Amino acid sequence: MPSIRAPPTKKTTTLTVAVKCRPLTERERGRDIVRVHNDQEVVVLDPDLSKDYLDRIQNRTKERRYTFDYAFGPNSTNLDVYQRSIHSTISGVVQGLNATVFAYGSTGSGKTYTMVGTPDDRGLMVLSLNTIFDLIEKDDSSDEFEITCSYLEVYNEVIYDLLEKSSGHLELREDPELGIIVAGLRSIKVNSADKILELLNLGNSRRKTESTEVNETSSRSHAVLEISVTRKHRRKYSNQVIRGKLALVDLAGSERASETNNAGQKLRDGANINRSLLALANCINALGKQQKKGLAYVPYRNSKLTRILKDGLSGNSQTIMIATVSPADSQYHHTVNTLKYADRAKEIKTHIQKNIGTVNAHVSDYQRMIESLQSEVSRLRKELAEKDSQLSAKPTEKAADDELSWLNVLSQETSENVQERINLQKALFELEETNLRNRTELQHLDDAIAKQQAIEKDGAVVLALQARRQVILDNIRDNDELGVSYQKEIEANEEHRCQLQNMIEASIRNNGDKTYLRILSQYRLLGIANTELQFEMAMRDQIIYNQREAHRNLWSLIMSLGLDEKQVLELSAQQGRSIEDLTVKQPVRVSDWSHSPSLEYGRYTPLSCSPYDQSGAGSPCIFPQDQQFSSRSFDFENQKIHRAFCQEEHHTSSYYISHGYSSSAHQHWHSNQPGTGFGSHDQHSHGLCYSFPQMRSHNSPYSESRRSTSSLTGNSRRRWQQQDTWTHTNKQEGQKNSRAEMSSTWDPHKGVMVHHEEITRGLFGYSQVAQGSSRLNCRQFSPNALSLTQQNISQMLPSRLTSKFQADHF
Ligand SMILES: Nc1ncnc2c1ncn2[C@@H]1O[C@H](COP(=O)(O)OP(=O)(O)OP(=O)(O)O)[C@@H](O)[C@H]1O
């Protein structure tokens, strides 16, 4: 967007602060302690009712009093807030002024309610938009208006475009003319309030929300809706252009971990939210001080949020802060804290000036932008060249002292390289998971279309199903394309890794104190390998979790057919199969699996039938009576547990990541060799091989290939197939009623799981032999296994239930 130079006249103004206290919610059964007087004064009563008169006159009470520009009690609507405190500012946007409105308050205090609202009490975003369009409609000049809108969220310090279906990470750029801009953010031209509302709803549906202890739909991200209004004068001899900008911000809520009971990802989200809100609070503090004591450093750069809000906090903007509070006594500390910052924010000064330019300026602005972008490109090129020369500089030319710092640089780069690869693999993994779901839905849709066409060819239902099918197909295609680009990035990342490794080797070869350097580098690289391993473990846990979910669903299906546990047991007895009852005998937590003796070799061995179920209500295990059983049993927590083959076992034990990293790591750790960890592939067998797979000597033929099956042709495809056969001939094939054999191998070159599946006889007696490998992630087995088992369930059911089951689930 071209910038428009503003005229020199500036008007200094202070931040407008309005406080809004929401009503008590049903969850809060406490006392209401917030009072609003004279539309400006807010009193927070002492939550402790035991304080007496003496306490009060001796000022030992915790009661607090504040005065703001506006204050609204629990009976005020969003419209009241809008009309009194915001409406006039919004009119300025159509006249070329900038405005920022942001809601600030603790979690559950009513920020989203105020900004977005409900159909009955529309929020400030909606009301502001309506005003903008009303004013434009009523404008009787011949001026031409153009309105554009963008909507972003900052989640865990990453910016996403809420108007993009699957937005990537966006970056902030500092433009000398335009200030902070979000590179790549979509700005959509709109010509009606309805269109913006549609976009707003779409964006809101994509926003990250979670249910927390305090708020059922807590926003986990900060959302910024920006409306830009450009007005071109059409008068003769006038080529003036003015542009106003309105930013509407719904911040995520600050919270105390102890109050929300959050754990895992939610806790991490909370920590990030708190960090960025703290950064905002620090900026408010510094800006408040600046007005009182002269210049103070304002730490805008501490978070993406404060960088985005920079203009609204100190630049060219009329800014309104809506501080939202809860009236509940349990929220006393949050309320006082919010009001404290709101009180400081009153001191913040901004300046406002019209953004006026000419159409000529418009063109010259573009010119300036191009120039500034060109200079940025040349700066980046220069940096790149410097980096390249650093990387290609020969370590031999460096002094011995430099060698260490050179190694530091290299290990830092290696660590970044690994982090990048992990991120790429994560993204690829998620993408493939989405496509897996898409493909399953496609399969169901095809079945449904075929059935429906038999009843009514080209009827409305068939058309609707076909339309949905097209959407799914498009999604699959888009995701596949994206997947290919991720693959390419992974390959580039691998290449970079090889370069780094070669440089490390060269550096060590050319240095006198080789042993020391070797140990040092080895130590660092093992740290990196550890990070990788943690990622793989997380992935493996996810896979296992999904398999269990499928299993659990299966049991829900059986139960939903009206069969109780006893009936299931009887049916399985009729089929000549053993079945375990629903009561879990030995629940084992996922974390407990780390005690498994097999784990150090990279295998997961579940020790009971329902390891995931901590509640004690796990799934039963069924197996054919004529099935071969392993005689192995494990001593787990001093209890001998028989290793029964159950469906869960097929899904858990089979999905280990037998990538060989761990076994080689194991050997590495136990090896007495000083470690030629940086040697080349054919010289060295283990060492740091799981950080540097290209150094590894593999037993598995899969490691020989770096190409995906889809890219193989002719001989190479045959070779790949032979490799598959290799796996199978190494297993005992064709055993009637033997258990399912599935394994997945981590292909480090491709960053994908390679699967080997050999199911001869599994739960409910299903049979299938599937050979080959796949570069899809292992979750693709989940729907497969489910549908196979569905068939076999229906075979087991009495005829009266079979048709119902088939109608419901096929
Ligand atoms: N003025 C109001 N009138 C009625 N209910 C309200 C009002 N303000 C908020 N609420 C209710 O309070 C609850 C929390 O509100 P909301 O989700 O807006 O909080 P929040 O500050 O955005 O929370 P978070 O920061 O966790 O996203 C919701 O159930 C909402 O409907």
The ligand as an ORCA input file, in Angstrom:
! r2SCAN-3c Opt
* xyz 0 1
  N     -21.786     -7.645     28.975
  C     -22.019     -8.945     29.087
  N     -23.266     -9.398     29.240
  C     -23.513    -10.689     29.377
  N     -22.545    -11.653     29.380
  C     -21.294    -11.266     29.227
  C     -20.966     -9.896     29.069
  N     -19.634     -9.809     28.938
  C     -19.156    -11.087     28.991
  N     -20.153    -11.953     29.170
  C     -20.015    -13.412     29.287
  O     -18.843    -13.687     30.051
  C     -18.147    -14.816     29.526
  C     -16.709    -14.463     29.190
  O     -16.698    -13.457     28.203
  P     -15.625    -13.402     27.028
  O     -15.430    -14.705     26.371
  O     -15.987    -12.253     26.186
  O     -14.328    -13.087     27.895
  P     -12.854    -12.756     27.377
  O     -12.366    -11.627     28.204
  O     -12.845    -12.552     25.908
  O     -12.120    -14.072     27.785
  P     -10.755    -14.680     27.158
  O      -9.706    -13.676     27.387
  O     -10.536    -15.916     27.951
  O     -11.013    -14.932     25.724
  C     -18.932    -15.265     28.300
  O     -19.779    -16.303     28.686
  C     -19.766    -14.046     27.936
  O     -20.970    -14.402     27.301
*
